[in-house]
Amino acid sequence: MKICNIHAVYFSPTGKTKEVVKTIAREIARVSDIQYYEYDFTLPDNRDKPVSFSEDDLVIFGTPVYAGRVPNKILPEIQRLFTGNNALAVPIVTFGNRSYDNALIELRNVLETNGFHTIAGGAFVAEHSFTDKLAKGRPRDGDLSTIRCFASAVSRKIEKMKTIPGPIAVRGTEPIPTYYQPLGRDGKPAVFLKAKPKVHDTCTLCGTCARVCPVGSIRLPDQETDHWRVEGICIKCQACIKQCPAHAIYFDDPAFLSHIAMLEENYSRPAENEVFL
Ligand SMILES: Cc1cc2nc3c(=O)[nH]c(=O)nc-3n(C[C@H](O)[C@H](O)[C@H](O)COP(=O)(O)O)c2cc1C
């Protein structure tokens, strides 16, 4: 089978999914000598119009794992925005050393429903957005070699393909169970849905946080009596915290901090990348 274009398509608040998806797509573009395109739908402005592909396209489609699934605020956006029109696709998830649970199978199913044909899939370990104590610095060199080998294998698979196969078999449970329930250090459910970040007075009001928030929820003061605030939802993605030049943003919600401590205590062993071909 011949494809003409490869597209790296991703939602990636802290950059790890972007790194993995781009590495795969660039490697396939290199070995197959095809045109490379990129579509980053992390920011609300890039989720305003639908995106269609065609049977000449291969789409490497990535999201992070949130609570064991595709991020729940982004799932409807994926369903609404992307149409395959028989494009080939490779669902990719990145996860922070705990587990990807049912995120990959969920992403595969959404892509299939939207008219893509999934021909491979991968779940790759990446430093956890909540803490650098989990999978610190990953994907590292060994991971990147695995990722490039996977890309070459996808390329070979497409070359050999005579007909479109059924959806790629990936690990996961169907029907897809509910989201992973975060726990605290005491083993009890940690409820932090409503937690929002705060700022230290070292904040310079540069506006970076507002520009990088994937749900457009951060407001800067527009008059002296006003103050920095999060309006509406916070998906805890950590984009504002990681990209604040003054390191002024933080969470102090006790349940959220207890969950992070629990993860650090229980999920420090190196998790494995998994690929499906
Ligand atoms: C809200 C939230 C929930 C997460 N849930 C999980 C999870 O269930 N399992 C896991 O291993 N990692 C989890 N992670 C870690 C991310 O999947 C991981 O850090 C991912 O690579 C981040 O991608 P990005 O850099 O593209 O934003 C979670 C991260 C966030 C922000």
The ligand as an ORCA input file, in Angstrom:
! r2SCAN-3c Opt
* xyz 0 1
  C      -4.518     14.980     35.000
  C      -3.470     13.928     34.728
  C      -3.779     12.586     34.907
  C      -2.822     11.596     34.649
  N      -3.151     10.276     34.780
  C      -2.226      9.320     34.526
  C      -2.557      7.928     34.642
  O      -3.692      7.552     34.882
  N      -1.562      7.011     34.463
  C      -0.270      7.386     34.190
  O       0.602      6.516     34.109
  N       0.061      8.702     33.995
  C      -0.887      9.660     34.146
  N      -0.577     10.982     33.955
  C       0.746     11.329     33.431
  C       0.686     11.710     31.939
  O      -0.013     10.726     31.203
  C       2.087     11.838     31.331
  O       2.859     12.676     32.119
  C       2.020     12.331     29.901
  O       3.193     11.948     29.240
  C       1.865     13.832     29.785
  O       1.789     14.176     28.417
  P       2.139     15.631     27.851
  O       3.580     15.922     28.253
  O       2.006     15.475     26.394
  O       1.199     16.600     28.480
  C      -1.511     11.969     34.214
  C      -1.206     13.336     34.058
  C      -2.171     14.300     34.299
  C      -1.818     15.745     34.068
*
